[in-house]
Amino acid sequence: MKKLAFEKPKPIQMQSIPIGMMHKDLMAIAPTGEGKTLGYLFPIIQFLLPLERLNMNNFDQGPYALILVPTR
């Protein structure tokens, strides 16, 4: 992660990633630029990687994840 200039997780990520990895619902509040997006996406990506892609035969199995983002 050093190539991406990440040396350690931000506080919101240290709190949200373990909760997400347990497949629990999560709602987090932090200032802009504090890493909420990665805090949400890292557990979701880890969850999605081993799953079969949705297609016409298994579309009723999805959606696998739902992200709601408020607008300003």
N, C-alpha and C positions, 0 to 999 in steps of 0.2 A: 504494500500500500504506500510505501514511501515514494514510489514513482508518481503517485497522485497527490503527494504532499499531505497524506493522512498519517500522522504519527500515533495518535490515540483517538478514541471516540470522543465526541463532544458529550456533555452531560445528558442531553436529551436522548442521544443514541445509547448511552450506557444504561439508561432507564428503560427505553422502549424496546430495544432489540431482544433482551431476554424474555420480555412479556410476549412479544411477537413469536419468538421461537417456541413458546409453549402453546401456540395457536389460540391465544386468548385475544378477545377484542381489545382494542387500544384506541384511546383518544389522547392526544398530546397537544400542549400549548407551549410555544417557544417563539422568540423573536425571529424575524426573517434572517436567513443565513446561518441558523444554528444547527442545521442538519436533520430536520424532521423528515425530509423526503427519503434520505438514506435509512433513517431509523425505521421507517415503514417498509421500504422496498426490500431491504436485505432479508428479513424473515420471509416475505412473500416469495421472493425469488428462490430461496432455499426450499420452500414448500412446493413450488411449481416445477422445479427441475425434474424430479423423478416421475411426475404425473404424465399420463398419456395425453397427447394433444387432442383437443376436442375436434370432432368431425361429425359427419352426418349420422354415424352409427352410435355415437355416445354423447351427443350435444345435450341430452337431458341431465348429464352429470354436472354441468356447469351452471353458473360461473364458478370458477375456483376461488376468486378473490373479488372484493368490491372495495373501491376506494372512493370516498366522498370528499370533495374539496370545496370549501366555500369560496365564493368569489368576493372580491373587494367591492 
